[in-house]
Amino acid sequence: MMLPPEHPAIPAPKIGVLLINLGTPDSPEPRSVKRYLAEFLSDRRVVELPAIAWQPILRGIILNTRPKKSAHAYSQVWTEDGSPLAAITRAQGKALEGTFGDGVVVDWAMRYGRPAIGDRLQALKDMGCERILLAPLYPQYCAATTATANDKAFAKLATMRWQPAIRTLPPYHDDPAYIDALKTSVEAGLATLDFVPDAIIASFHGMPKRTLALGDPYHCHCQKTARLLGEAMGRDLVVAFQSRFGPAEWLGPATDTTLEQLAQGGTGKVALIAPGFSADCLETLEELAIRGRESFIAAGGTHFAYLPCLNDTPVGIEMLRGLLARELEGWAARP
């Protein structure tokens, strides 16, 4: 059927895949970090306190003290390609381009900072994507990560007259493909070391302990990931939680305390992994690889290694390709 001359142009129908990660400032400068933290710490999914109580603390104290410290931390891991998290997520998207055929567009976005989820959703729709798979790259589900990424996407959808059909990537903490990819990656990393670790610590991002009581499955997902990976590797892993913030009681044991206690107890050689992160970032490269090493050695440890995340390695990309292909079933042919 011929469209009338005045009819708006309609691009050929496509399918979109939007990889989503946490976020990053635009630069390792205090002003940029302050903007990022203001958005991040104003999210009610992240800080579950009444705004009337929290915002004066955030605006009056935290945003006037924390940005400089955080900017210094970012400066230690910043690369020529920018933030490691953004650079790796971009590389993951690029590695997946063309995987699902010419009719599937793979893009990426950040929950906080840029590129924004709403902007990239609109861009996909403008390209003709009538069906979009939202893919928050968090293996373990948490309201403060997976849910808030989806929230932001749904908020954008609420402004659209012509909404695309939407699917969301479920958590994959116990998916055999994920566990197998972790095993392959960790064992490859261990093979490069000049020592055999006495202990392997699986460090996950911490959450306030009350989130467990409120029904968030995150803690259970982390424990299951570590158990399955340990079983696959034939050895137990030490589970710990990092990145405590504020006075509330957090999930434990704490990673820094665990490292110190192991060293003080005679465990001289450790390897540290971060199976809750799909890409290396400030929390892995600075908090674990740099400060974790310092804490362990200062407490009497002799050998320390941080093993990278799956990132855009071949095994990591193959795992993502399989997960995404499954969620695209009925929309796109398997690669």
Secondary structure by P-SEA (a helix, b strand, c coil): cccccccccccccbbbbbbbcccccccccaaaaaaaaaaaaaccccccccccccaaaaacccccccaaaaaaaaaacccccccaaaaaaaaaaaaacccccccbbbbcccccccccaaaaaaaaaaacccbbbbbccccccccccaaaaaaaaaaaaaacccccbbbbbccccccaaaaaaaaaaaaaaaaaccccccccccccccccccccccccaaaaaaaaaaaaaaaaacbbbbbbccccccccccccccaaaaaaaaaaaccccbbbbbccccccccccccccaaaaaaaaaaacccbbbbbbcccccaaaaaaaaaaaaaaaccccccc
